[in-house]
Amino acid sequence: MTSNNDNQSIVMLASYQVEPERLGEFVEILKDTEALYRSHETITSAPIIRLRSIENPEFIVELIEWRSPKHLNEVMENDEIMAKWSLIKSQWKDGDFGFSSIPEASIPWALMKPIQ
């Protein structure tokens, strides 16, 4: 991953689809993963924003501000974090889809519910 300015922060929009009965467990895994990002100083001090679709509560969106593209690349080489990413993938109902799959993506002023 490259950027015009490798020292500038970047924001990643991650989208997941999770069975509603697994939402609590899934959010806890996301929070544990956030703690790892923070311990490795790969994300900024900005909070990670987690949202759930109002139209289809199975869809979750996560906004993560990485310190730089370099820091995101470092995450992808970190075995401990990659193990968490594998755990996240194991919880998906579906994954690796684009944001356009989320119903609110086609709405100019989309509303979603925050996840605490």
ZIBEL-V815341 format. One record per residue. RES is the residue in one letter. PSI is psi in radians with two decimals (none if undefined). OMEGA is omega in whole degrees, -180 to 180 (999 if undefined). D_FIRST is the distance of its C-alpha to the first C-alpha in whole Angstrom. Layout:
RES_PSI_OMEGA_D_FIRST + RES_PSI_OMEGA_D_FIRST
This chain:
M_2.28_179_0 + T_2.88_-179_4 + S_2.81_176_7 + N_-0.55_180_11 + N_1.74_-176_11 + D_-0.10_178_9 + N_-0.03_-179_13 + Q_2.48_179_13 + S_2.72_177_13 + I_2.64_-180_11 + V_2.29_177_13 + M_2.33_174_12 + L_1.95_-180_15 + A_2.39_180_16 + S_2.42_-177_19 + Y_2.72_170_22 + Q_2.15_-173_25 + V_2.43_175_27 + E_2.37_-177_31 + P_-0.63_-179_33 + E_-0.21_179_35 + R_0.00_-175_32 + L_-0.83_-178_30 + G_-0.86_179_32 + E_-0.71_-179_31 + F_-0.78_179_27 + V_-0.67_178_27 + E_-0.67_177_28 + I_-0.73_178_25 + L_-0.73_180_23 + K_-0.71_176_25 + D_-0.69_180_25 + T_-0.69_176_21 + E_-0.72_178_21 + A_-0.67_177_23 + L_-0.76_177_21 + Y_-0.78_-178_18 + R_-0.70_-179_21 + S_-0.49_178_22 + H_0.06_177_19 + E_0.78_-180_18 + T_-0.30_178_15 + I_2.81_179_16 + T_3.11_178_18 + S_-0.12_179_22 + A_2.48_178_22 + P_2.59_171_23 + I_2.29_180_21 + I_2.20_178_23 + R_2.27_-176_24 + L_2.64_177_26 + R_2.41_179_28 + S_2.39_174_29 + I_-0.68_-178_32 + E_-0.66_180_33 + N_1.67_-174_32 + P_-0.12_176_31 + E_-0.35_-177_29 + F_2.29_179_26 + I_2.44_176_24 + V_2.43_179_21 + E_2.27_177_20 + L_2.09_-176_18 + I_2.21_177_16 + E_1.90_178_15 + W_2.57_-180_12 + R_-0.57_179_13 + S_2.90_174_10 + P_-0.61_179_6 + K_-0.71_-180_8 + H_-0.62_176_10 + L_-0.72_177_8 + N_-0.68_179_7 + E_-0.66_178_11 + V_-0.73_-177_12 + M_-0.17_177_11 + E_0.07_-177_13 + N_1.99_-176_16 + D_-0.68_-179_19 + E_-0.78_179_21 + I_-0.67_179_18 + M_-0.56_176_17 + A_-0.69_177_21 + K_-0.71_179_21 + W_-0.64_176_18 + S_-0.68_178_20 + L_-0.73_177_23 + I_-0.85_-180_22 + K_-0.60_-179_21 + S_-0.33_-179_25 + Q_-0.24_-178_26 + W_2.50_163_25 + K_-0.68_178_27 + D_2.61_178_24 + G_-3.14_180_21 + D_0.61_174_18 + F_2.81_-180_19 + G_2.83_179_18 + F_-0.47_-178_19 + S_-0.29_178_22 + S_-0.33_-179_24 + I_2.25_-174_25 + P_-0.71_-177_28 + E_-0.25_-177_28 + A_-0.41_-179_25 + S_0.05_-178_27 + I_2.18_-177_29 + P_-0.60_-179_28 + W_1.09_-174_30 + A_2.44_175_29 + L_2.37_178_30 + M_2.79_180_29 + K_2.35_176_31 + P_2.59_175_29 + I_2.19_-179_29 + Q_none_999_30
